[in-house]
């Protein structure tokens, strides 16, 4: 397995976990998303617990922190490009994958949008339903032209 693909897989799993934890449950209040040192501590625990190789940690961290930091603007972009779908009604896998891939297309200029879309479709096949790959492809394809106009992500 290619290392960037594995890094995206790990980032998706972490974002999925945060998404589920941030949703209110009848028996438990929603947990706030971690930022700054709290996020760094969470990522470090995750890396150590799941033996994430050092070579993947920087890219995983970039995808997770970038996606969480830009969550509001990413959701606004996704809302504009999803016909008859609210972000809140999507499955947590679809929502997390779309957010991460949109972040990567918009702000990680070293990766061409077509590669981001292909990777997202592969992850959708592994983690989503039978309909997820086509759903992800359609939305990301409509977003890819925006990525050419987006500014660089803050470091």
Beta strands, then each sheet from edge to edge (+ up, - down):
end
